[in-house]
């Protein structure tokens, strides 16, 4: 994921920042508790396509 593109993208629900999780190929919004999928390298930023994050994933994402 291009870091410059990631700086421009925001969560469509909260307008907050997104982080890229390489192992699952997802963009994570901790504030919305959602993970947006990447398909063929293209972020799918639709709330209906996102999956809910578990409490464990939220805690892991908050670690420095």
PDB file of N, CA, C and O in Angstrom:
ATOM      1  N   UNK A   1       0.851  -1.179   0.000  1.00  0.00           N
ATOM      2  CA  UNK A   1       0.000   0.000   0.000  1.00  0.00           C
ATOM      3  C   UNK A   1       0.889   1.231   0.000  1.00  0.00           C
ATOM      4  O   UNK A   1       1.801   1.346   0.818  1.00  0.00           O
ATOM      5  N   UNK A   2       0.628   2.128  -0.895  1.00  0.00           N
ATOM      6  CA  UNK A   2       1.381   3.370  -0.999  1.00  0.00           C
ATOM      7  C   UNK A   2       1.094   4.251   0.223  1.00  0.00           C
ATOM      8  O   UNK A   2      -0.064   4.551   0.513  1.00  0.00           O
ATOM      9  N   UNK A   3       2.132   4.659   0.926  1.00  0.00           N
ATOM     10  CA  UNK A   3       1.948   5.451   2.149  1.00  0.00           C
ATOM     11  C   UNK A   3       1.324   6.812   1.851  1.00  0.00           C
ATOM     12  O   UNK A   3       0.580   7.343   2.676  1.00  0.00           O
ATOM     13  N   UNK A   4       1.617   7.375   0.694  1.00  0.00           N
ATOM     14  CA  UNK A   4       1.011   8.672   0.342  1.00  0.00           C
ATOM     15  C   UNK A   4      -0.493   8.538   0.157  1.00  0.00           C
ATOM     16  O   UNK A   4      -1.257   9.410   0.568  1.00  0.00           O
ATOM     17  N   UNK A   5      -0.914   7.435  -0.466  1.00  0.00           N
ATOM     18  CA  UNK A   5      -2.350   7.194  -0.639  1.00  0.00           C
ATOM     19  C   UNK A   5      -3.013   6.965   0.708  1.00  0.00           C
ATOM     20  O   UNK A   5      -4.105   7.475   0.960  1.00  0.00           O
ATOM     21  N   UNK A   6      -2.363   6.207   1.570  1.00  0.00           N
ATOM     22  CA  UNK A   6      -2.921   5.932   2.895  1.00  0.00           C
ATOM     23  C   UNK A   6      -3.115   7.216   3.703  1.00  0.00           C
ATOM     24  O   UNK A   6      -4.059   7.316   4.487  1.00  0.00           O
ATOM     25  N   UNK A   7      -2.239   8.188   3.519  1.00  0.00           N
ATOM     26  CA  UNK A   7      -2.382   9.471   4.217  1.00  0.00           C
ATOM     27  C   UNK A   7      -3.618  10.234   3.747  1.00  0.00           C
ATOM     28  O   UNK A   7      -4.170  11.032   4.505  1.00  0.00           O
ATOM     29  N   UNK A   8      -4.054  10.007   2.526  1.00  0.00           N
ATOM     30  CA  UNK A   8      -5.210  10.718   1.974  1.00  0.00           C
ATOM     31  C   UNK A   8      -6.542  10.047   2.293  1.00  0.00           C
ATOM     32  O   UNK A   8      -7.574  10.712   2.376  1.00  0.00           O
ATOM     33  N   UNK A   9      -6.514   8.732   2.469  1.00  0.00           N
ATOM     34  CA  UNK A   9      -7.742   7.992   2.721  1.00  0.00           C
ATOM     35  C   UNK A   9      -8.202   8.149   4.164  1.00  0.00           C
ATOM     36  O   UNK A   9      -7.389   8.208   5.085  1.00  0.00           O
ATOM     37  N   UNK A  10      -9.513   8.216   4.346  1.00  0.00           N
ATOM     38  CA  UNK A  10     -10.098   8.276   5.688  1.00  0.00           C
ATOM     39  C   UNK A  10     -11.256   7.290   5.756  1.00  0.00           C
ATOM     40  O   UNK A  10     -11.789   6.867   4.729  1.00  0.00           O
ATOM     41  N   UNK A  11     -11.632   6.936   6.958  1.00  0.00           N
ATOM     42  CA  UNK A  11     -12.781   6.066   7.167  1.00  0.00           C
ATOM     43  C   UNK A  11     -14.043   6.795   6.699  1.00  0.00           C
ATOM     44  O   UNK A  11     -14.266   7.938   7.097  1.00  0.00           O
ATOM     45  N   UNK A  12     -14.866   6.166   5.869  1.00  0.00           N
ATOM     46  CA  UNK A  12     -16.078   6.840   5.399  1.00  0.00           C
ATOM     47  C   UNK A  12     -17.132   7.033   6.489  1.00  0.00           C
ATOM     48  O   UNK A  12     -18.039   7.851   6.333  1.00  0.00           O
ATOM     49  N   UNK A  13     -17.023   6.302   7.570  1.00  0.00           N
ATOM     50  CA  UNK A  13     -17.998   6.407   8.659  1.00  0.00           C
ATOM     51  C   UNK A  13     -17.617   7.521   9.626  1.00  0.00           C
ATOM     52  O   UNK A  13     -18.442   8.374   9.955  1.00  0.00           O
ATOM     53  N   UNK A  14     -16.354   7.512  10.085  1.00  0.00           N
ATOM     54  CA  UNK A  14     -15.930   8.469  11.119  1.00  0.00           C
ATOM     55  C   UNK A  14     -15.065   9.608  10.589  1.00  0.00           C
ATOM     56  O   UNK A  14     -14.818  10.585  11.295  1.00  0.00           O
ATOM     57  N   UNK A  15     -14.610   9.482   9.356  1.00  0.00           N
ATOM     58  CA  UNK A  15     -13.663  10.442   8.744  1.00  0.00           C
ATOM     59  C   UNK A  15     -12.321  10.446   9.470  1.00  0.00           C
ATOM     60  O   UNK A  15     -11.538  11.387   9.339  1.00  0.00           O
ATOM     61  N   UNK A  16     -12.063   9.390  10.234  1.00  0.00           N
ATOM     62  CA  UNK A  16     -10.809   9.249  10.966  1.00  0.00           C
ATOM     63  C   UNK A  16      -9.764   8.523  10.144  1.00  0.00           C
ATOM     64  O   UNK A  16     -10.043   8.082   9.029  1.00  0.00           O
ATOM     65  N   UNK A  17      -8.556   8.394  10.687  1.00  0.00           N
ATOM     66  CA  UNK A  17      -7.450   7.758   9.963  1.00  0.00           C
ATOM     67  C   UNK A  17      -7.637   6.248   9.810  1.00  0.00           C
ATOM     68  O   UNK A  17      -8.340   5.602  10.587  1.00  0.00           O
ATOM     69  N   UNK A  18      -6.988   5.718   8.788  1.00  0.00           N
ATOM     70  CA  UNK A  18      -6.982   4.287   8.522  1.00  0.00           C
ATOM     71  C   UNK A  18      -5.552   3.785   8.609  1.00  0.00           C
ATOM     72  O   UNK A  18      -4.610   4.508   8.283  1.00  0.00           O
ATOM     73  N   UNK A  19      -5.395   2.555   9.046  1.00  0.00           N
ATOM     74  CA  UNK A  19      -4.080   1.916   9.038  1.00  0.00           C
ATOM     75  C   UNK A  19      -4.176   0.662   8.184  1.00  0.00           C
ATOM     76  O   UNK A  19      -5.216   0.006   8.120  1.00  0.00           O
ATOM     77  N   UNK A  20      -3.067   0.347   7.534  1.00  0.00           N
ATOM     78  CA  UNK A  20      -3.039  -0.810   6.647  1.00  0.00           C
ATOM     79  C   UNK A  20      -2.477  -2.015   7.380  1.00  0.00           C
ATOM     80  O   UNK A  20      -1.407  -1.937   7.984  1.00  0.00           O
ATOM     81  N   UNK A  21      -3.190  -3.121   7.328  1.00  0.00           N
ATOM     82  CA  UNK A  21      -2.735  -4.366   7.938  1.00  0.00           C
ATOM     83  C   UNK A  21      -2.356  -5.310   6.804  1.00  0.00           C
ATOM     84  O   UNK A  21      -3.212  -5.851   6.104  1.00  0.00           O
ATOM     85  N   UNK A  22      -1.047  -5.491   6.643  1.00  0.00           N
ATOM     86  CA  UNK A  22      -0.510  -6.229   5.503  1.00  0.00           C
ATOM     87  C   UNK A  22      -0.939  -7.693   5.471  1.00  0.00           C
ATOM     88  O   UNK A  22      -1.277  -8.217   4.410  1.00  0.00           O
ATOM     89  N   UNK A  23      -0.928  -8.358   6.632  1.00  0.00           N
ATOM     90  CA  UNK A  23      -1.208  -9.800   6.636  1.00  0.00           C
ATOM     91  C   UNK A  23      -2.642 -10.138   6.237  1.00  0.00           C
ATOM     92  O   UNK A  23      -2.880 -11.212   5.683  1.00  0.00           O
ATOM     93  N   UNK A  24      -3.598  -9.260   6.499  1.00  0.00           N
ATOM     94  CA  UNK A  24      -4.989  -9.509   6.115  1.00  0.00           C
ATOM     95  C   UNK A  24      -5.428  -8.688   4.907  1.00  0.00           C
ATOM     96  O   UNK A  24      -6.549  -8.846   4.423  1.00  0.00           O
ATOM     97  N   UNK A  25      -4.544  -7.806   4.415  1.00  0.00           N
ATOM     98  CA  UNK A  25      -4.867  -6.946   3.267  1.00  0.00           C
ATOM     99  C   UNK A  25      -6.135  -6.130   3.533  1.00  0.00           C
ATOM    100  O   UNK A  25      -7.063  -6.114   2.725  1.00  0.00           O
ATOM    101  N   UNK A  26      -6.151  -5.446   4.698  1.00  0.00           N
ATOM    102  CA  UNK A  26      -7.306  -4.652   5.089  1.00  0.00           C
ATOM    103  C   UNK A  26      -6.867  -3.268   5.561  1.00  0.00           C
ATOM    104  O   UNK A  26      -5.741  -3.073   6.019  1.00  0.00           O
ATOM    105  N   UNK A  27      -7.782  -2.324   5.437  1.00  0.00           N
ATOM    106  CA  UNK A  27      -7.599  -1.000   6.018  1.00  0.00           C
ATOM    107  C   UNK A  27      -8.434  -0.969   7.293  1.00  0.00           C
ATOM    108  O   UNK A  27      -9.629  -1.262   7.275  1.00  0.00           O
ATOM    109  N   UNK A  28      -7.790  -0.610   8.393  1.00  0.00           N
ATOM    110  CA  UNK A  28      -8.413  -0.687   9.715  1.00  0.00           C
ATOM    111  C   UNK A  28      -8.793   0.701  10.213  1.00  0.00           C
ATOM    112  O   UNK A  28      -7.992   1.635  10.179  1.00  0.00           O
ATOM    113  N   UNK A  29     -10.039   0.811  10.676  1.00  0.00           N
ATOM    114  CA  UNK A  29     -10.510   2.019  11.348  1.00  0.00           C
ATOM    115  C   UNK A  29     -10.821   1.634  12.785  1.00  0.00           C
ATOM    116  O   UNK A  29     -11.843   1.007  13.063  1.00  0.00           O
ATOM    117  N   UNK A  30      -9.924   2.018  13.703  1.00  0.00           N
ATOM    118  CA  UNK A  30     -10.150   1.692  15.110  1.00  0.00           C
ATOM    119  C   UNK A  30     -11.346   2.441  15.671  1.00  0.00           C
ATOM    120  O   UNK A  30     -12.088   1.899  16.489  1.00  0.00           O
ATOM    121  N   UNK A  31     -11.541   3.684  15.241  1.00  0.00           N
ATOM    122  CA  UNK A  31     -12.645   4.477  15.783  1.00  0.00           C
ATOM    123  C   UNK A  31     -14.008   3.926  15.362  1.00  0.00           C
ATOM    124  O   UNK A  31     -14.966   4.009  16.131  1.00  0.00           O
ATOM    125  N   UNK A  32     -14.110   3.370  14.167  1.00  0.00           N
ATOM    126  CA  UNK A  32     -15.368   2.776  13.703  1.00  0.00           C
ATOM    127  C   UNK A  32     -15.455   1.292  14.024  1.00  0.00           C
ATOM    128  O   UNK A  32     -16.517   0.683  13.895  1.00  0.00           O
ATOM    129  N   UNK A  33     -14.315   0.702  14.450  1.00  0.00           N
ATOM    130  CA  UNK A  33     -14.238  -0.725  14.746  1.00  0.00           C
ATOM    131  C   UNK A  33     -14.554  -1.567  13.514  1.00  0.00           C
ATOM    132  O   UNK A  33     -15.244  -2.584  13.591  1.00  0.00           O
ATOM    133  N   UNK A  34     -14.024  -1.109  12.363  1.00  0.00           N
ATOM    134  CA  UNK A  34     -14.271  -1.783  11.090  1.00  0.00           C
ATOM    135  C   UNK A  34     -12.969  -2.055  10.349  1.00  0.00           C
ATOM    136  O   UNK A  34     -11.985  -1.329  10.493  1.00  0.00           O
ATOM    137  N   UNK A  35     -12.989  -3.124   9.548  1.00  0.00           N
ATOM    138  CA  UNK A  35     -11.867  -3.459   8.674  1.00  0.00           C
ATOM    139  C   UNK A  35     -12.390  -3.488   7.248  1.00  0.00           C
ATOM    140  O   UNK A  35     -13.279  -4.273   6.917  1.00  0.00           O
ATOM    141  N   UNK A  36     -11.829  -2.619   6.401  1.00  0.00           N
ATOM    142  CA  UNK A  36     -12.244  -2.522   5.006  1.00  0.00           C
ATOM    143  C   UNK A  36     -11.334  -3.386   4.145  1.00  0.00           C
ATOM    144  O   UNK A  36     -10.112  -3.328   4.289  1.00  0.00           O
ATOM    145  N   UNK A  37     -11.911  -4.187   3.249  1.00  0.00           N
ATOM    146  CA  UNK A  37     -11.088  -5.088   2.433  1.00  0.00           C
ATOM    147  C   UNK A  37     -10.377  -4.360   1.296  1.00  0.00           C
ATOM    148  O   UNK A  37     -10.771  -3.272   0.875  1.00  0.00           O
ATOM    149  N   UNK A  38      -9.317  -5.005   0.820  1.00  0.00           N
ATOM    150  CA  UNK A  38      -8.615  -4.564  -0.393  1.00  0.00           C
ATOM    151  C   UNK A  38      -8.872  -5.656  -1.429  1.00  0.00           C
ATOM    152  O   UNK A  38      -8.674  -6.840  -1.154  1.00  0.00           O
ATOM    153  N   UNK A  39      -9.306  -5.259  -2.602  1.00  0.00           N
ATOM    154  CA  UNK A  39      -9.531  -6.220  -3.682  1.00  0.00           C
ATOM    155  C   UNK A  39      -8.704  -5.806  -4.886  1.00  0.00           C
ATOM    156  O   UNK A  39      -8.882  -4.719  -5.436  1.00  0.00           O
ATOM    157  N   UNK A  40      -7.801  -6.680  -5.285  1.00  0.00           N
ATOM    158  CA  UNK A  40      -6.892  -6.407  -6.402  1.00  0.00           C
ATOM    159  C   UNK A  40      -6.130  -5.099  -6.198  1.00  0.00           C
ATOM    160  O   UNK A  40      -5.885  -4.350  -7.144  1.00  0.00           O
ATOM    161  N   UNK A  41      -5.759  -4.840  -4.930  1.00  0.00           N
ATOM    162  CA  UNK A  41      -4.999  -3.646  -4.609  1.00  0.00           C
ATOM    163  C   UNK A  41      -5.821  -2.380  -4.491  1.00  0.00           C
ATOM    164  O   UNK A  41      -5.264  -1.294  -4.324  1.00  0.00           O
ATOM    165  N   UNK A  42      -7.139  -2.500  -4.574  1.00  0.00           N
ATOM    166  CA  UNK A  42      -8.027  -1.333  -4.511  1.00  0.00           C
ATOM    167  C   UNK A  42      -8.815  -1.382  -3.208  1.00  0.00           C
ATOM    168  O   UNK A  42      -9.464  -2.388  -2.922  1.00  0.00           O
ATOM    169  N   UNK A  43      -8.770  -0.307  -2.406  1.00  0.00           N
ATOM    170  CA  UNK A  43      -9.529  -0.300  -1.157  1.00  0.00           C
ATOM    171  C   UNK A  43     -11.029  -0.200  -1.425  1.00  0.00           C
ATOM    172  O   UNK A  43     -11.473   0.625  -2.224  1.00  0.00           O
ATOM    173  N   UNK A  44     -11.796  -1.040  -0.755  1.00  0.00           N
ATOM    174  CA  UNK A  44     -13.255  -1.011  -0.861  1.00  0.00           C
ATOM    175  C   UNK A  44     -13.767  -0.340   0.405  1.00  0.00           C
ATOM    176  O   UNK A  44     -13.948  -0.988   1.435  1.00  0.00           O
ATOM    177  N   UNK A  45     -13.996   0.954   0.317  1.00  0.00           N
ATOM    178  CA  UNK A  45     -14.375   1.743   1.493  1.00  0.00           C
ATOM    179  C   UNK A  45     -15.891   1.911   1.592  1.00  0.00           C
ATOM    180  O   UNK A  45     -16.412   3.025   1.630  1.00  0.00           O
ATOM    181  N   UNK A  46     -16.567   0.788   1.632  1.00  0.00           N
ATOM    182  CA  UNK A  46     -18.013   0.771   1.806  1.00  0.00           C
ATOM    183  C   UNK A  46     -18.330   0.111   3.141  1.00  0.00           C
ATOM    184  O   UNK A  46     -17.833  -0.975   3.439  1.00  0.00           O
ATOM    185  N   UNK A  47     -19.153   0.767   3.936  1.00  0.00           N
ATOM    186  CA  UNK A  47     -19.494   0.213   5.246  1.00  0.00           C
ATOM    187  C   UNK A  47     -20.140  -1.165   5.113  1.00  0.00           C
ATOM    188  O   UNK A  47     -19.934  -2.033   5.961  1.00  0.00           O
ATOM    189  N   UNK A  48     -20.912  -1.364   4.059  1.00  0.00           N
ATOM    190  CA  UNK A  48     -21.581  -2.652   3.851  1.00  0.00           C
ATOM    191  C   UNK A  48     -20.602  -3.783   3.518  1.00  0.00           C
ATOM    192  O   UNK A  48     -20.940  -4.955   3.683  1.00  0.00           O
ATOM    193  N   UNK A  49     -19.400  -3.448   3.055  1.00  0.00           N
ATOM    194  CA  UNK A  49     -18.387  -4.450   2.714  1.00  0.00           C
ATOM    195  C   UNK A  49     -17.394  -4.683   3.856  1.00  0.00           C
ATOM    196  O   UNK A  49     -16.615  -5.635   3.815  1.00  0.00           O
ATOM    197  N   UNK A  50     -17.421  -3.831   4.859  1.00  0.00           N
ATOM    198  CA  UNK A  50     -16.468  -3.925   5.970  1.00  0.00           C
ATOM    199  C   UNK A  50     -16.899  -5.003   6.958  1.00  0.00           C
ATOM    200  O   UNK A  50     -18.078  -5.340   7.065  1.00  0.00           O
ATOM    201  N   UNK A  51     -15.912  -5.533   7.675  1.00  0.00           N
ATOM    202  CA  UNK A  51     -16.227  -6.483   8.742  1.00  0.00           C
ATOM    203  C   UNK A  51     -15.941  -5.815  10.085  1.00  0.00           C
ATOM    204  O   UNK A  51     -15.073  -4.948  10.192  1.00  0.00           O
ATOM    205  N   UNK A  52     -16.680  -6.229  11.092  1.00  0.00           N
ATOM    206  CA  UNK A  52     -16.493  -5.686  12.434  1.00  0.00           C
ATOM    207  C   UNK A  52     -15.223  -6.262  13.041  1.00  0.00           C
ATOM    208  O   UNK A  52     -14.930  -7.448  12.889  1.00  0.00           O
ATOM    209  N   UNK A  53     -14.474  -5.410  13.732  1.00  0.00           N
ATOM    210  CA  UNK A  53     -13.271  -5.853  14.426  1.00  0.00           C
ATOM    211  C   UNK A  53     -13.633  -6.448  15.777  1.00  0.00           C
ATOM    212  O   UNK A  53     -14.573  -6.002  16.433  1.00  0.00           O
ATOM    213  N   UNK A  54     -12.880  -7.456  16.183  1.00  0.00           N
ATOM    214  CA  UNK A  54     -13.078  -8.054  17.503  1.00  0.00           C
ATOM    215  C   UNK A  54     -12.401  -7.173  18.548  1.00  0.00           C
ATOM    216  O   UNK A  54     -11.596  -6.304  18.214  1.00  0.00           O
ATOM    217  N   UNK A  55     -12.733  -7.405  19.806  1.00  0.00           N
ATOM    218  CA  UNK A  55     -12.095  -6.653  20.888  1.00  0.00           C
ATOM    219  C   UNK A  55     -10.586  -6.890  20.900  1.00  0.00           C
ATOM    220  O   UNK A  55      -9.813  -5.970  21.166  1.00  0.00           O
ATOM    221  N   UNK A  56     -10.171  -8.117  20.613  1.00  0.00           N
ATOM    222  CA  UNK A  56      -8.741  -8.438  20.585  1.00  0.00           C
ATOM    223  C   UNK A  56      -8.033  -7.661  19.468  1.00  0.00           C
ATOM    224  O   UNK A  56      -6.915  -7.184  19.665  1.00  0.00           O
ATOM    225  N   UNK A  57      -8.664  -7.533  18.312  1.00  0.00           N
ATOM    226  CA  UNK A  57      -8.075  -6.775  17.199  1.00  0.00           C
ATOM    227  C   UNK A  57      -7.977  -5.293  17.532  1.00  0.00           C
ATOM    228  O   UNK A  57      -7.010  -4.632  17.153  1.00  0.00           O
ATOM    229  N   UNK A  58      -8.964  -4.775  18.232  1.00  0.00           N
ATOM    230  CA  UNK A  58      -8.941  -3.373  18.647  1.00  0.00           C
ATOM    231  C   UNK A  58      -7.767  -3.132  19.590  1.00  0.00           C
ATOM    232  O   UNK A  58      -7.014  -2.174  19.411  1.00  0.00           O
ATOM    233  N   UNK A  59      -7.606  -3.991  20.589  1.00  0.00           N
ATOM    234  CA  UNK A  59      -6.501  -3.857  21.535  1.00  0.00           C
ATOM    235  C   UNK A  59      -5.155  -3.976  20.828  1.00  0.00           C
ATOM    236  O   UNK A  59      -4.233  -3.214  21.118  1.00  0.00           O
ATOM    237  N   UNK A  60      -5.038  -4.915  19.914  1.00  0.00           N
ATOM    238  CA  UNK A  60      -3.784  -5.105  19.164  1.00  0.00           C
ATOM    239  C   UNK A  60      -3.460  -3.860  18.334  1.00  0.00           C
ATOM    240  O   UNK A  60      -2.299  -3.464  18.228  1.00  0.00           O
ATOM    241  N   UNK A  61      -4.485  -3.250  17.751  1.00  0.00           N
ATOM    242  CA  UNK A  61      -4.287  -2.062  16.924  1.00  0.00           C
ATOM    243  C   UNK A  61      -3.882  -0.839  17.720  1.00  0.00           C
ATOM    244  O   UNK A  61      -3.284   0.086  17.171  1.00  0.00           O
ATOM    245  N   UNK A  62      -4.195  -0.820  18.989  1.00  0.00           N
ATOM    246  CA  UNK A  62      -3.859   0.337  19.839  1.00  0.00           C
ATOM    247  C   UNK A  62      -2.455   0.261  20.421  1.00  0.00           C
ATOM    248  O   UNK A  62      -1.958   1.239  20.980  1.00  0.00           O
ATOM    249  N   UNK A  63      -1.815  -0.898  20.292  1.00  0.00           N
ATOM    250  CA  UNK A  63      -0.463  -1.030  20.817  1.00  0.00           C
ATOM    251  C   UNK A  63       0.511  -0.252  19.934  1.00  0.00           C
ATOM    252  O   UNK A  63       0.373  -0.247  18.711  1.00  0.00           O
ATOM    253  N   UNK A  64       1.496   0.406  20.550  1.00  0.00           N
ATOM    254  CA  UNK A  64       2.456   1.191  19.743  1.00  0.00           C
ATOM    255  C   UNK A  64       3.340   0.342  18.871  1.00  0.00           C
ATOM    256  O   UNK A  64       4.185   0.870  18.147  1.00  0.00           O
TER     257      UNK A  64
END
